[in-house]
Amino acid sequence: MLFSILSGGDVREMIINLLLLIPVIIISLSVHEAAHGYMAYRMGDRTAYNCGRVTLNPAKHLDPMGSLCMLVFGYGWAKPVPINARNFRNPKYGMAYTAIAGPISNILLGIIGTILYAVVNFLLYYFWADIAGNEFLANVLRAILTLLFYLGYMNFVLAIFNLIPIPPFDGSRFFSLFLPAKTYFAMMKYERYIMVGILVFMIVCSRLFNFSPFGWLAEKLFDLVYEPITKLLLLIFA
């Protein structure tokens, strides 16, 4: 992600985009982890709640390396929420629902960001004749538009990244509902190697081939939300 920002020609624009991306990363990772903690609490485990992790306070959630990876490559992680599966009323379902809560929160945040982006983008286009004369207002609206784009796109990336159905990703703990326990725990033995392998694969794809599977899927999700909202606005204001 950072490389694409730095590839721009205008230094001022690059700095502004970087400053807009940082709060999006902070919000996205904090919401993700808070969703894990809240779902665990609702399923009967108060461990995260007692540790102060059912909160949107970034200081409780952010991992320096994970946040840096999110900034540089567009995908990363935060500090894992502590969970004691023995406290769940149903450990199997408790683990699965707690795991999937994080990606779902990012999908919802991504949808909200994309809808707001579509609305602001449309209004900027529709009323541009009135706005163009006010340079300050035009620049503020462009900054808001960029912020909303990052909010939608980055949350879709984070959701897709975490929905990978193999350990240690959240998706594996949800899809364990459909796998024999023996198979799932056999996969968990190699979760560290899988994590490193996927990160290396994504770095190679992004740097050598200028392609990110997560980014491509996130763009498709973004368009899936953006296009019908824009068409609806055109019908309303046409």
Phi, psi and omega in degrees: 000315181297323182296321180292325177292317183286347179283349178291157185274333185267117184297316181301316180294322179297317180295316179298315180298320178296317179294329178282329181289323184302310178297329178295317178298315180299313181295314185297313180292323180293317178298318180303309183288323177298324178295319175302309183297318181294317180295320177300318178299315181292334181271359173115356180256117182265009184302308180296321179299315181292335179271004179074026182263356174270070185205157176265007179294112184301329182300335181278343191242326193289136174253126186304314182291318179296321178292321179295318178297322178297320181289316186280313188254345179095000175214142183193203186205168175240184178294130179299139177286131179292133182223138174243102186298337181293342180275345181291145176297324173227100187306318183296311180285327178299314179296317183294313182290324177296319180294315185286342181298324180297303178300323179297320179298323179288325176297315179296318179294323177295319178296316179299313180299320181290319177298314179296322177299315180299318181293310181296319179298318179294314181296323178297319178289316187292322183252021186300326180299326179277333186272326189305328181288343180253095185299320181297312180297318180298318180293321178296316180293323176296319179296317177298320179298316179296317178301316181291325176298312179299320181299315179290306186296311185294326178289327174293319177300312182298320179295313181296316180302317183279348179272003175303125190277032176228150180301146009261017187285156183303324181301327181294325182286332175282314182287351174296341175300333186253004180247148172299142182304322181298318180293316182296313182291333175292322177292325183297336179298334186250017187298324179295317180293322178297316180301311180297317181298318180292319178297317178297317179301316182291323178294317179298315180300315185286323185272320184271323185249359179053043181217135177234116178304320179295317179296319180297315179294322179297320177298320179296318177295318179302311180295326181298328178271317187295314187296312179294327177294318179296316179298321178295318178295322178296321178293324182288317187263353182292000000 
